[in-house]
Amino acid sequence: MAGFWSLRAVIVAASTAAGMAVSLALWAAPADEVKALLDQRNPAAAYAIGKNNPGELGNPAFDFYFGIAAIDSGHAGEGVLALERYVVNFPDNLEGRLELARGYYVLGEDSRAREEFNGVLASKPPPSVVANIERFLNAITARQSSYRTTSGVYAEIGYGHDSNTNGGVGSSDIRVPVFGNVQVAQNGVKARSDFSYLALGGDITHPLAPGLSVFANGRLDGKFNNDNLASQFDQINIALNGGLTYIKDKNLFRLTASHATVEVDNDRFRDVDGLSGEMQHQIDELQAIVPFIQYARLTYTGDNRPRDADFYAGGASYRRAFIGPFQPLLTASASIGDEHNVRDRPDLGRNIYGVRVALAVTPAPKWSLSAGASYQLSKYSAPDPLLLTTRKDDYYAIDAVASYAFTRNLSVRAEASWTENRSNIELYKYDRNIYAVKLRYDF
C-alpha cells in the first residue's frame, strides 16, 4: 500500500494547508494515538490500536483516523465503513470525502470512487489536490478497461528545431577508405531547419473474458520542415497496432501485431510489419521486470530496396519506483537484435546491442520531468563492396522531457534530444539535436 500512502500524504497535506479540514481536536484519547502512528507512517500499528478500542467507533475523530489506517494497512472494507460514518457527520469536509473516495478505489468500487472524486473537484479545491484526484481518475479509467470497453482519441500540435533533418555528415569534404578524400553531394550534408509537427491518434480496448482483452491503437504524425532545402526530408509516419493482453496473478502478457509506414517528401520510404510478445512481471508494488521478443520485416522502396531485412530482437527492462519526494521512477533496459538482409547484401545487415537508462520524477502537482541516456552498438555483417571495410557504429543519445498538465485533457511538453553516431567510416558519422514544444489534447 506504499503507493497509496504517498498519494494520501500529498492529498492530506495539500487539503490541510488549504484549510479544508475541520478541526478534530475536540476528540482525543485513542484517536490521537492512531493519528500519531499515521504521522509516523506506521498504518499497521495504527490499525491495531484502533481494533483494540472498538468502543471508539462512532467517534468522528476516531472514525476518520481509523478509516485511513485501515485502508493503508490492507483492511479497506473496515476503513470505508468508518469513513462513511465520518462523512455523514461532516458532509462538507473534503478531506474526509477524499479518503472515502480512495477507499472505494482500493475496494474496486470505481463508480462510487469516481463520484466522490468528481464531487470534490466540483468544489474547486487547490491545484495540488486537483492533480492528485486526476491521477486516481486516470487510474480508474485504465482499470475499467478490464471489464468494459474503453477508448480515447488525442491530437497534438508542435513547433521545433532540428539541427540535422537528413542525418547528414557535418562537412562536404570527408575521407573514406579506398577513395580517400571525396566530396559529398549537398543533400548528404547536414541541413538544419525549424519544423512544424502534427499528430492524431486513438486507442480502444475491449474485454473478452476476465483478465483477457483485445486492443487496437493507431497514430498518424508528420514533421514538416520550414527550410526549402530541408523540406525534401519532410516525414510522415503511420503506425497501427493490435493484439491481446492477458492478466494472471502478478503477470501481464501482451501479444502485438503491428504495421508502420514511413513517408519522406510524400513518397513511401519503408514499411515495417512486426509481431512482438512481452510479459510484465510485478515483483512487488514498486518493482517490475518486462522481458520481450520481437520479429519484423523491413521493406524499402526504390533505390533502397537492397536494404530489405528480417529483424529479430529480444531483451528486458526493469522498473523501480521509489517512495519519497518527487516520486522517482527508474527504468533500465537492454536488448540484442539481428537485422538479417534478405537481398544478398550482408554488408547492409547488422547485429545490434542496446542499453538505456531513464529517470522520471514528479516535482510538483501537474508537472512531470524525465531524462534518459541510450547507447547502441551496430556491427555490420560484411565489408562494404565499394569501401572494402566492415562498418561499425556507436550511437549515443540523451533525451529530456518536461510536461505540464493544464487539465486532465490539455497538456504541454517540451522535448529535447542530443544524438551522435560515431562510425569507422566517416560517411556515416553525424550528430543531431532536436528541440520541440508540443501541445496535446485528449478527447
MIBA-659992 format. One record per residue (C-alpha): residue number from 1; chain; residue in three letters; x negated, y negated, z. Coordinates in Angstrom, 2 decimals, m for minus. Example, Ala and Ser with C-alpha at 12.3 -4.5 7.8 and 13.67 -1.06 7.14 Angstrom:
BEGIN
NODE, 1, A, ALA, m12.30, 4.50, 7.80
NODE, 2, A, SER, m13.67, 1.06, 7.14
//
This chain:
BEGIN
NODE, 1, A, MET, 0.00, 0.00, 0.00
NODE, 2, A, ALA, m3.03, m2.30, m0.11
NODE, 3, A, GLY, m1.93, m3.90, m3.37
NODE, 4, A, PHE, 1.47, m4.78, m1.95
NODE, 5, A, TRP, m0.22, m6.13, 1.19
NODE, 6, A, SER, m2.35, m8.60, m0.77
NODE, 7, A, LEU, 0.67, m9.93, m2.67
NODE, 8, A, ARG, 2.70, m10.10, 0.53
NODE, 9, A, ALA, m0.01, m12.08, 2.26
NODE, 10, A, VAL, m0.10, m14.63, m0.56
NODE, 11, A, ILE, 3.68, m14.96, m0.59
NODE, 12, A, VAL, 3.88, m15.37, 3.17
NODE, 13, A, ALA, 1.03, m17.89, 3.28
NODE, 14, A, ALA, 2.49, m19.96, 0.46
NODE, 15, A, SER, 6.04, m19.93, 1.72
NODE, 16, A, THR, 5.00, m20.70, 5.28
NODE, 17, A, ALA, 2.85, m23.60, 4.11
NODE, 18, A, ALA, 5.87, m24.93, 2.22
NODE, 19, A, GLY, 7.94, m24.91, 5.37
NODE, 20, A, MET, 10.37, m22.25, 4.18
NODE, 21, A, ALA, 10.10, m20.00, 7.21
NODE, 22, A, VAL, 12.48, m20.53, 10.13
NODE, 23, A, SER, 10.63, m20.61, 13.42
NODE, 24, A, LEU, 10.69, m17.22, 15.10
NODE, 25, A, ALA, 9.09, m18.36, 18.32
NODE, 26, A, LEU, 12.44, m18.11, 20.14
NODE, 27, A, TRP, 11.98, m14.36, 20.36
NODE, 28, A, ALA, 8.83, m12.91, 21.90
NODE, 29, A, ALA, 7.50, m9.73, 23.51
NODE, 30, A, PRO, 7.26, m6.70, 21.13
NODE, 31, A, ALA, 7.84, m8.91, 18.10
NODE, 32, A, ASP, 4.65, m10.81, 18.96
NODE, 33, A, GLU, 2.70, m7.57, 19.24
NODE, 34, A, VAL, 3.92, m6.40, 15.85
NODE, 35, A, LYS, 3.11, m9.79, 14.30
NODE, 36, A, ALA, m0.40, m9.82, 15.81
NODE, 37, A, LEU, m1.18, m6.41, 14.30
NODE, 38, A, LEU, 0.17, m7.53, 10.93
NODE, 39, A, ASP, m2.13, m10.57, 11.08
NODE, 40, A, GLN, m4.99, m8.09, 11.63
NODE, 41, A, ARG, m3.83, m6.19, 8.53
NODE, 42, A, ASN, m3.01, m3.09, 10.54
NODE, 43, A, PRO, 0.57, m2.30, 9.47
NODE, 44, A, ALA, 0.41, 1.32, 10.65
NODE, 45, A, ALA, m0.26, 0.26, 14.24
NODE, 46, A, ALA, 2.38, m2.48, 13.95
NODE, 47, A, TYR, 4.92, 0.09, 12.78
NODE, 48, A, ALA, 4.02, 2.40, 15.68
NODE, 49, A, ILE, 4.63, m0.41, 18.18
NODE, 50, A, GLY, 7.98, m1.06, 16.57
NODE, 51, A, LYS, 9.02, 2.61, 16.73
NODE, 52, A, ASN, 8.20, 2.61, 20.42
NODE, 53, A, ASN, 10.65, m0.24, 21.02
NODE, 54, A, PRO, 13.95, 0.89, 19.45
NODE, 55, A, GLY, 15.86, m1.35, 21.82
NODE, 56, A, GLU, 14.50, m4.40, 19.99
NODE, 57, A, LEU, 16.25, m3.52, 16.74
NODE, 58, A, GLY, 18.75, m6.27, 16.04
NODE, 59, A, ASN, 16.46, m8.94, 17.49
NODE, 60, A, PRO, 15.87, m11.18, 14.42
NODE, 61, A, ALA, 12.17, m11.79, 15.09
NODE, 62, A, PHE, 11.57, m8.10, 15.73
NODE, 63, A, ASP, 13.55, m7.06, 12.64
NODE, 64, A, PHE, 11.52, m9.45, 10.48
NODE, 65, A, TYR, 8.06, m8.29, 11.52
NODE, 66, A, PHE, 9.03, m4.66, 11.96
NODE, 67, A, GLY, 10.53, m4.68, 8.46
NODE, 68, A, ILE, 7.26, m5.91, 6.97
NODE, 69, A, ALA, 5.23, m3.39, 8.98
NODE, 70, A, ALA, 7.48, m0.53, 7.90
NODE, 71, A, ILE, 7.19, m1.42, 4.20
NODE, 72, A, ASP, 3.42, m1.86, 4.34
NODE, 73, A, SER, 2.89, 1.42, 6.20
NODE, 74, A, GLY, 4.94, 3.57, 3.82
NODE, 75, A, HIS, 8.36, 3.50, 5.52
NODE, 76, A, ALA, 10.16, 1.21, 3.09
NODE, 77, A, GLY, 13.64, 2.56, 3.91
NODE, 78, A, GLU, 13.42, 1.52, 7.54
NODE, 79, A, GLY, 11.86, m1.78, 6.53
NODE, 80, A, VAL, 14.68, m2.64, 4.16
NODE, 81, A, LEU, 17.32, m1.90, 6.81
NODE, 82, A, ALA, 15.56, m4.18, 9.31
NODE, 83, A, LEU, 15.13, m7.00, 6.78
NODE, 84, A, GLU, 18.75, m6.71, 5.64
NODE, 85, A, ARG, 19.80, m7.35, 9.24
NODE, 86, A, TYR, 17.47, m10.34, 9.39
NODE, 87, A, VAL, 18.74, m11.85, 6.11
NODE, 88, A, VAL, 22.35, m11.50, 7.32
NODE, 89, A, ASN, 21.43, m13.80, 10.24
NODE, 90, A, PHE, 19.28, m16.16, 8.13
NODE, 91, A, PRO, 20.58, m16.01, 4.53
NODE, 92, A, ASP, 18.74, m19.21, 3.56
NODE, 93, A, ASN, 15.35, m18.05, 4.80
NODE, 94, A, LEU, 13.37, m17.49, 1.60
NODE, 95, A, GLU, 10.51, m15.67, 3.27
NODE, 96, A, GLY, 12.89, m13.04, 4.60
NODE, 97, A, ARG, 14.52, m12.67, 1.18
NODE, 98, A, LEU, 11.11, m12.30, m0.47
NODE, 99, A, GLU, 10.17, m9.50, 1.92
NODE, 100, A, LEU, 13.53, m7.82, 1.35
NODE, 101, A, ALA, 13.07, m8.05, m2.42
NODE, 102, A, ARG, 9.63, m6.49, m2.07
NODE, 103, A, GLY, 11.12, m3.67, m0.02
NODE, 104, A, TYR, 13.70, m2.99, m2.72
NODE, 105, A, TYR, 10.86, m2.93, m5.26
NODE, 106, A, VAL, 8.89, m0.37, m3.24
NODE, 107, A, LEU, 12.01, 1.81, m2.94
NODE, 108, A, GLY, 12.53, 1.64, m6.71
NODE, 109, A, GLU, 15.76, m0.37, m6.34
NODE, 110, A, ASP, 14.79, m2.51, m9.32
NODE, 111, A, SER, 18.18, m4.14, m9.90
NODE, 112, A, ARG, 18.52, m5.27, m6.29
NODE, 113, A, ALA, 14.89, m6.39, m6.19
NODE, 114, A, ARG, 15.33, m8.43, m9.37
NODE, 115, A, GLU, 18.50, m10.01, m7.96
NODE, 116, A, GLU, 16.75, m11.10, m4.76
NODE, 117, A, PHE, 13.66, m12.39, m6.58
NODE, 118, A, ASN, 15.79, m14.39, m9.01
NODE, 119, A, GLY, 17.79, m15.78, m6.09
NODE, 120, A, VAL, 14.61, m17.13, m4.53
NODE, 121, A, LEU, 13.46, m18.55, m7.90
NODE, 122, A, ALA, 16.75, m20.46, m8.16
NODE, 123, A, SER, 15.81, m22.39, m5.02
NODE, 124, A, LYS, 12.74, m23.92, m6.79
NODE, 125, A, PRO, 10.01, m22.59, m4.46
NODE, 126, A, PRO, 6.37, m23.77, m4.68
NODE, 127, A, PRO, 4.34, m22.72, m7.78
NODE, 128, A, SER, 2.29, m20.20, m5.80
NODE, 129, A, VAL, 5.46, m18.37, m4.73
NODE, 130, A, VAL, 6.87, m18.51, m8.27
NODE, 131, A, ALA, 3.68, m16.97, m9.67
NODE, 132, A, ASN, 3.84, m14.01, m7.27
NODE, 133, A, ILE, 7.54, m13.43, m7.89
NODE, 134, A, GLU, 6.88, m13.35, m11.62
NODE, 135, A, ARG, 4.24, m10.66, m11.11
NODE, 136, A, PHE, 6.83, m8.49, m9.41
NODE, 137, A, LEU, 9.39, m9.20, m12.13
NODE, 138, A, ASN, 6.86, m8.24, m14.80
NODE, 139, A, ALA, 6.08, m5.03, m12.92
NODE, 140, A, ILE, 9.81, m4.26, m12.68
NODE, 141, A, THR, 10.19, m4.73, m16.43
NODE, 142, A, ALA, 7.25, m2.42, m17.11
NODE, 143, A, ARG, 8.59, 0.22, m14.71
NODE, 144, A, GLN, 12.10, 0.11, m16.15
NODE, 145, A, SER, 10.69, 1.40, m19.44
NODE, 146, A, SER, 10.55, 4.79, m17.68
NODE, 147, A, TYR, 14.35, 5.11, m17.65
NODE, 148, A, ARG, 15.76, 2.63, m20.14
NODE, 149, A, THR, 14.82, 1.15, m23.49
NODE, 150, A, THR, 12.73, m2.00, m23.21
NODE, 151, A, SER, 11.41, m4.28, m25.93
NODE, 152, A, GLY, 9.65, m7.57, m26.43
NODE, 153, A, VAL, 8.56, m9.99, m29.12
NODE, 154, A, TYR, 5.88, m12.66, m28.92
NODE, 155, A, ALA, 4.39, m15.39, m31.09
NODE, 156, A, GLU, 1.02, m17.13, m30.90
NODE, 157, A, ILE, m0.46, m20.22, m32.47
NODE, 158, A, GLY, m4.01, m21.46, m32.06
NODE, 159, A, TYR, m6.92, m23.50, m33.28
NODE, 160, A, GLY, m10.65, m22.90, m33.01
NODE, 161, A, HIS, m14.16, m22.99, m34.43
NODE, 162, A, ASP, m16.20, m20.16, m35.97
NODE, 163, A, SER, m19.95, m20.66, m36.42
NODE, 164, A, ASN, m20.25, m17.81, m38.94
NODE, 165, A, THR, m17.00, m16.98, m40.70
NODE, 166, A, ASN, m18.59, m14.41, m43.04
NODE, 167, A, GLY, m21.14, m12.83, m40.71
NODE, 168, A, GLY, m23.89, m14.13, m42.98
NODE, 169, A, VAL, m27.63, m14.48, m42.41
NODE, 170, A, GLY, m28.93, m17.71, m40.96
NODE, 171, A, SER, m31.09, m18.68, m43.95
NODE, 172, A, SER, m31.02, m18.02, m47.69
NODE, 173, A, ASP, m34.77, m17.15, m47.56
NODE, 174, A, ILE, m35.34, m13.76, m45.98
NODE, 175, A, ARG, m37.82, m10.91, m46.22
NODE, 176, A, VAL, m36.66, m7.34, m46.84
NODE, 177, A, PRO, m38.52, m4.03, m47.29
NODE, 178, A, VAL, m39.81, m3.18, m50.78
NODE, 179, A, PHE, m38.79, m6.52, m52.34
NODE, 180, A, GLY, m40.47, m8.89, m49.88
NODE, 181, A, ASN, m39.13, m12.48, m49.91
NODE, 182, A, VAL, m35.71, m12.81, m51.56
NODE, 183, A, GLN, m33.00, m15.44, m51.97
NODE, 184, A, VAL, m29.58, m14.62, m50.53
NODE, 185, A, ALA, m26.53, m15.81, m52.50
NODE, 186, A, GLN, m24.57, m18.70, m50.99
NODE, 187, A, ASN, m21.63, m16.54, m49.86
NODE, 188, A, GLY, m24.07, m14.36, m47.91
NODE, 189, A, VAL, m25.37, m17.26, m45.81
NODE, 190, A, LYS, m23.51, m18.17, m42.60
NODE, 191, A, ALA, m20.65, m20.60, m43.16
NODE, 192, A, ARG, m19.14, m22.44, m40.21
NODE, 193, A, SER, m15.59, m23.75, m40.11
NODE, 194, A, ASP, m12.71, m24.77, m37.89
NODE, 195, A, PHE, m9.72, m22.48, m38.26
NODE, 196, A, SER, m6.01, m22.15, m37.55
NODE, 197, A, TYR, m4.56, m18.99, m36.04
NODE, 198, A, LEU, m1.07, m17.48, m36.17
NODE, 199, A, ALA, 0.24, m14.20, m34.76
NODE, 200, A, LEU, 3.55, m12.40, m34.35
NODE, 201, A, GLY, 4.05, m9.09, m32.58
NODE, 202, A, GLY, 6.51, m6.86, m30.80
NODE, 203, A, ASP, 6.93, m3.56, m28.99
NODE, 204, A, ILE, 9.63, m1.13, m27.95
NODE, 205, A, THR, 9.65, 1.80, m25.50
NODE, 206, A, HIS, 12.40, 4.40, m25.27
NODE, 207, A, PRO, 12.55, 7.18, m22.62
NODE, 208, A, LEU, 13.27, 10.69, m23.90
NODE, 209, A, ALA, 13.19, 12.57, m20.58
NODE, 210, A, PRO, 11.90, 11.98, m17.05
NODE, 211, A, GLY, 8.28, 10.94, m17.49
NODE, 212, A, LEU, 8.38, 11.21, m21.29
NODE, 213, A, SER, 8.72, 8.14, m23.54
NODE, 214, A, VAL, 8.26, 7.21, m27.16
NODE, 215, A, PHE, 6.79, 3.81, m28.03
NODE, 216, A, ALA, 6.01, 1.65, m31.04
NODE, 217, A, ASN, 4.38, m1.73, m31.49
NODE, 218, A, GLY, 3.20, m3.93, m34.30
NODE, 219, A, ARG, 1.20, m7.09, m34.86
NODE, 220, A, LEU, 0.56, m9.46, m37.74
NODE, 221, A, ASP, m2.08, m12.16, m37.33
NODE, 222, A, GLY, m4.01, m14.49, m39.56
NODE, 223, A, LYS, m7.16, m16.62, m39.27
NODE, 224, A, PHE, m7.28, m19.45, m41.82
NODE, 225, A, ASN, m10.50, m21.42, m42.24
NODE, 226, A, ASN, m10.34, m25.16, m42.90
NODE, 227, A, ASP, m13.64, m25.46, m44.81
NODE, 228, A, ASN, m13.31, m24.89, m48.58
NODE, 229, A, LEU, m16.37, m22.64, m48.75
NODE, 230, A, ALA, m15.26, m20.60, m45.74
NODE, 231, A, SER, m11.66, m20.28, m46.96
NODE, 232, A, GLN, m12.68, m17.31, m49.13
NODE, 233, A, PHE, m13.10, m15.44, m45.84
NODE, 234, A, ASP, m9.56, m16.09, m44.56
NODE, 235, A, GLN, m8.39, m12.93, m42.88
NODE, 236, A, ILE, m5.01, m11.31, m42.26
NODE, 237, A, ASN, m4.62, m8.26, m40.01
NODE, 238, A, ILE, m1.65, m5.90, m39.86
NODE, 239, A, ALA, m1.51, m3.25, m37.13
NODE, 240, A, LEU, 1.17, m0.63, m36.42
NODE, 241, A, ASN, 1.07, 1.90, m33.57
NODE, 242, A, GLY, 3.43, 4.53, m32.27
NODE, 243, A, GLY, 3.37, 7.61, m30.12
NODE, 244, A, LEU, 4.30, 9.36, m26.91
NODE, 245, A, THR, 3.47, 8.82, m23.25
NODE, 246, A, TYR, 3.93, 11.39, m20.51
NODE, 247, A, ILE, 3.54, 10.74, m16.79
NODE, 248, A, LYS, 2.95, 13.57, m14.31
NODE, 249, A, ASP, 1.73, 13.04, m10.76
NODE, 250, A, LYS, m1.33, 10.77, m10.93
NODE, 251, A, ASN, m1.88, 11.22, m14.66
NODE, 252, A, LEU, m0.59, 9.35, m17.69
NODE, 253, A, PHE, m1.11, 10.98, m21.09
NODE, 254, A, ARG, m0.81, 8.98, m24.32
NODE, 255, A, LEU, m0.89, 10.17, m27.93
NODE, 256, A, THR, m1.02, 7.38, m30.52
NODE, 257, A, ALA, m0.87, 7.27, m34.31
NODE, 258, A, SER, m1.98, 4.01, m35.89
NODE, 259, A, HIS, m2.35, 2.15, m39.16
NODE, 260, A, ALA, m4.25, m1.09, m39.70
NODE, 261, A, THR, m4.89, m3.18, m42.79
NODE, 262, A, VAL, m7.39, m6.00, m43.19
NODE, 263, A, GLU, m6.97, m8.54, m45.99
NODE, 264, A, VAL, m9.70, m11.00, m46.92
NODE, 265, A, ASP, m8.74, m14.00, m49.07
NODE, 266, A, ASN, m5.35, m12.34, m49.75
NODE, 267, A, ASP, m6.98, m9.16, m51.13
NODE, 268, A, ARG, m6.76, m5.86, m49.26
NODE, 269, A, PHE, m10.20, m5.05, m47.90
NODE, 270, A, ARG, m9.79, m1.97, m45.70
NODE, 271, A, ASP, m7.19, 0.42, m44.30
NODE, 272, A, VAL, m7.67, 2.39, m41.10
NODE, 273, A, ASP, m5.37, 5.32, m40.30
NODE, 274, A, GLY, m6.00, 6.98, m36.98
NODE, 275, A, LEU, m4.93, 9.32, m34.22
NODE, 276, A, SER, m6.04, 8.98, m30.61
NODE, 277, A, GLY, m5.40, 10.59, m27.27
NODE, 278, A, GLU, m6.14, 9.42, m23.76
NODE, 279, A, MET, m5.48, 10.40, m20.17
NODE, 280, A, GLN, m5.31, 7.83, m17.39
NODE, 281, A, HIS, m6.05, 9.46, m14.05
NODE, 282, A, GLN, m5.24, 7.39, m10.95
NODE, 283, A, ILE, m7.96, 8.31, m8.46
NODE, 284, A, ASP, m6.29, 6.22, m5.77
NODE, 285, A, GLU, m4.38, 2.96, m5.51
NODE, 286, A, LEU, m7.44, 0.95, m6.55
NODE, 287, A, GLN, m9.29, 3.22, m8.99
NODE, 288, A, ALA, m8.56, 4.89, m12.31
NODE, 289, A, ILE, m10.56, 6.69, m14.98
NODE, 290, A, VAL, m9.47, 6.91, m18.63
NODE, 291, A, PRO, m11.16, 9.43, m20.95
NODE, 292, A, PHE, m10.21, 9.25, m24.65
NODE, 293, A, ILE, m10.81, 10.78, m28.07
NODE, 294, A, GLN, m10.16, 9.23, m31.49
NODE, 295, A, TYR, m10.16, 10.05, m35.19
NODE, 296, A, ALA, m9.73, 7.53, m38.02
NODE, 297, A, ARG, m10.01, 7.45, m41.81
NODE, 298, A, LEU, m11.60, 4.24, m43.11
NODE, 299, A, THR, m10.55, 3.46, m46.69
NODE, 300, A, TYR, m12.07, 0.48, m48.54
NODE, 301, A, THR, m11.17, m1.17, m51.83
NODE, 302, A, GLY, m13.06, m2.39, m54.90
NODE, 303, A, ASP, m16.85, m2.55, m54.68
NODE, 304, A, ASN, m16.69, m1.44, m51.04
NODE, 305, A, ARG, m15.20, 1.99, m51.81
NODE, 306, A, PRO, m18.56, 3.74, m51.30
NODE, 307, A, ARG, m18.16, 2.87, m47.58
NODE, 308, A, ASP, m15.13, 5.20, m47.13
NODE, 309, A, ALA, m15.64, 7.29, m43.99
NODE, 310, A, ASP, m14.18, 9.57, m41.36
NODE, 311, A, PHE, m14.71, 8.20, m37.88
NODE, 312, A, TYR, m14.84, 10.37, m34.74
NODE, 313, A, ALA, m15.25, 8.92, m31.25
NODE, 314, A, GLY, m14.92, 9.75, m27.60
NODE, 315, A, GLY, m15.60, 8.06, m24.31
NODE, 316, A, ALA, m14.21, 6.96, m20.98
NODE, 317, A, SER, m13.51, 3.84, m18.99
NODE, 318, A, TYR, m13.39, 3.24, m15.25
NODE, 319, A, ARG, m11.31, 0.58, m13.50
NODE, 320, A, ARG, m11.75, m0.61, m9.92
NODE, 321, A, ALA, m9.56, m3.19, m8.22
NODE, 322, A, PHE, m10.68, m4.98, m5.07
NODE, 323, A, ILE, m8.56, m6.38, m2.27
NODE, 324, A, GLY, m9.56, m9.88, m1.33
NODE, 325, A, PRO, m9.89, m13.41, m2.70
NODE, 326, A, PHE, m9.27, m13.69, m6.45
NODE, 327, A, GLN, m8.12, m10.01, m6.63
NODE, 328, A, PRO, m11.10, m8.88, m8.78
NODE, 329, A, LEU, m10.67, m6.09, m11.33
NODE, 330, A, LEU, m13.83, m4.43, m12.65
NODE, 331, A, THR, m13.83, m2.34, m15.83
NODE, 332, A, ALA, m16.71, m0.34, m17.28
NODE, 333, A, SER, m16.65, 1.88, m20.36
NODE, 334, A, ALA, m18.93, 3.96, m22.55
NODE, 335, A, SER, m18.32, 5.57, m25.94
NODE, 336, A, ILE, m20.04, 7.50, m28.69
NODE, 337, A, GLY, m18.92, 7.73, m32.30
NODE, 338, A, ASP, m19.82, 9.16, m35.68
NODE, 339, A, GLU, m18.90, 7.24, m38.84
NODE, 340, A, HIS, m19.29, 10.02, m41.44
NODE, 341, A, ASN, m19.43, 8.73, m45.01
NODE, 342, A, VAL, m17.25, 10.71, m47.46
NODE, 343, A, ARG, m18.65, 9.18, m50.71
NODE, 344, A, ASP, m22.05, 10.88, m50.68
NODE, 345, A, ARG, m23.66, 7.77, m49.24
NODE, 346, A, PRO, m25.19, 8.93, m45.94
NODE, 347, A, ASP, m27.08, 5.63, m45.77
NODE, 348, A, LEU, m23.70, 4.00, m45.06
NODE, 349, A, GLY, m22.82, 6.49, m42.32
NODE, 350, A, ARG, m23.97, 5.99, m38.76
NODE, 351, A, ASN, m23.92, 7.16, m35.15
NODE, 352, A, ILE, m22.60, 4.56, m32.74
NODE, 353, A, TYR, m23.23, 4.26, m28.98
NODE, 354, A, GLY, m21.46, 1.57, m26.98
NODE, 355, A, VAL, m21.08, 0.30, m23.43
NODE, 356, A, ARG, m19.05, m2.54, m21.93
NODE, 357, A, VAL, m18.57, m4.16, m18.52
NODE, 358, A, ALA, m15.85, m6.70, m17.74
NODE, 359, A, LEU, m14.52, m8.53, m14.70
NODE, 360, A, ALA, m11.12, m10.21, m14.32
NODE, 361, A, VAL, m10.04, m12.44, m11.44
NODE, 362, A, THR, m7.01, m14.48, m10.39
NODE, 363, A, PRO, m8.46, m17.61, m8.78
NODE, 364, A, ALA, m5.08, m19.31, m8.27
NODE, 365, A, PRO, m1.41, m18.71, m9.00
NODE, 366, A, LYS, m0.70, m18.76, m12.74
NODE, 367, A, TRP, m4.42, m18.65, m13.55
NODE, 368, A, SER, m6.49, m15.70, m14.73
NODE, 369, A, LEU, m10.13, m15.54, m15.77
NODE, 370, A, SER, m12.11, m12.73, m17.36
NODE, 371, A, ALA, m15.56, m12.19, m18.79
NODE, 372, A, GLY, m17.27, m9.22, m20.38
NODE, 373, A, ALA, m20.51, m8.06, m21.93
NODE, 374, A, SER, m20.85, m5.40, m24.65
NODE, 375, A, TYR, m23.70, m3.57, m26.34
NODE, 376, A, GLN, m23.56, m1.29, m29.38
NODE, 377, A, LEU, m26.35, 0.68, m30.99
NODE, 378, A, SER, m25.88, 1.82, m34.61
NODE, 379, A, LYS, m28.26, 4.40, m36.08
NODE, 380, A, TYR, m27.67, 4.97, m39.79
NODE, 381, A, SER, m27.90, 8.45, m41.26
NODE, 382, A, ALA, m30.29, 7.98, m44.20
NODE, 383, A, PRO, m32.61, 5.38, m45.78
NODE, 384, A, ASP, m31.09, 2.64, m47.92
NODE, 385, A, PRO, m31.61, 3.77, m51.56
NODE, 386, A, LEU, m32.98, 0.35, m52.58
NODE, 387, A, LEU, m34.82, m0.76, m49.46
NODE, 388, A, LEU, m36.11, 2.75, m48.62
NODE, 389, A, THR, m35.58, 2.03, m44.93
NODE, 390, A, THR, m33.15, 3.61, m42.48
NODE, 391, A, ARG, m31.10, 0.85, m40.92
NODE, 392, A, LYS, m30.84, 0.43, m37.14
NODE, 393, A, ASP, m28.74, m2.32, m35.47
NODE, 394, A, ASP, m28.43, m3.60, m31.92
NODE, 395, A, TYR, m25.23, m5.58, m31.37
NODE, 396, A, TYR, m24.78, m7.79, m28.29
NODE, 397, A, ALA, m21.63, m9.67, m27.29
NODE, 398, A, ILE, m20.44, m11.81, m24.39
NODE, 399, A, ASP, m16.84, m12.98, m24.15
NODE, 400, A, ALA, m14.79, m15.08, m21.76
NODE, 401, A, VAL, m11.10, m15.90, m21.44
NODE, 402, A, ALA, m9.22, m18.36, m19.23
NODE, 403, A, SER, m5.42, m18.34, m19.27
NODE, 404, A, TYR, m2.69, m20.31, m17.56
NODE, 405, A, ALA, 0.99, m19.34, m17.39
NODE, 406, A, PHE, 3.36, m22.31, m17.51
NODE, 407, A, THR, 6.29, m19.89, m17.10
NODE, 408, A, ARG, 6.84, m16.14, m17.43
NODE, 409, A, ASN, 7.31, m16.74, m21.16
NODE, 410, A, LEU, 4.91, m19.54, m22.05
NODE, 411, A, SER, 1.14, m19.37, m21.55
NODE, 412, A, VAL, m2.03, m20.87, m22.93
NODE, 413, A, ARG, m5.51, m19.39, m23.06
NODE, 414, A, ALA, m9.00, m20.47, m24.05
NODE, 415, A, GLU, m11.28, m17.86, m25.61
NODE, 416, A, ALA, m15.00, m17.85, m26.34
NODE, 417, A, SER, m17.32, m15.19, m27.72
NODE, 418, A, TRP, m21.02, m15.16, m28.44
NODE, 419, A, THR, m22.40, m12.32, m30.57
NODE, 420, A, GLU, m25.73, m11.38, m32.09
NODE, 421, A, ASN, m26.57, m8.50, m34.40
NODE, 422, A, ARG, m30.25, m7.55, m34.48
NODE, 423, A, SER, m31.40, m5.24, m37.25
NODE, 424, A, ASN, m34.65, m3.77, m38.54
NODE, 425, A, ILE, m33.50, m5.02, m41.97
NODE, 426, A, GLU, m33.33, m8.81, m41.98
NODE, 427, A, LEU, m30.44, m8.79, m44.46
NODE, 428, A, TYR, m28.14, m7.61, m41.66
NODE, 429, A, LYS, m29.26, m9.99, m38.90
NODE, 430, A, TYR, m26.73, m12.59, m37.84
NODE, 431, A, ASP, m25.27, m14.46, m34.88
NODE, 432, A, ARG, m21.76, m15.75, m34.44
NODE, 433, A, ASN, m19.93, m17.91, m31.89
NODE, 434, A, ILE, m16.15, m18.30, m31.86
NODE, 435, A, TYR, m14.12, m20.69, m29.70
NODE, 436, A, ALA, m10.32, m20.94, m29.72
NODE, 437, A, VAL, m7.32, m22.19, m27.78
NODE, 438, A, LYS, m4.06, m20.26, m28.24
NODE, 439, A, LEU, m0.50, m20.88, m27.11
NODE, 440, A, ARG, 1.73, m17.82, m26.61
NODE, 441, A, TYR, 5.46, m17.42, m26.11
NODE, 442, A, ASP, 7.01, m14.10, m25.06
NODE, 443, A, PHE, 10.65, m13.77, m26.00
//
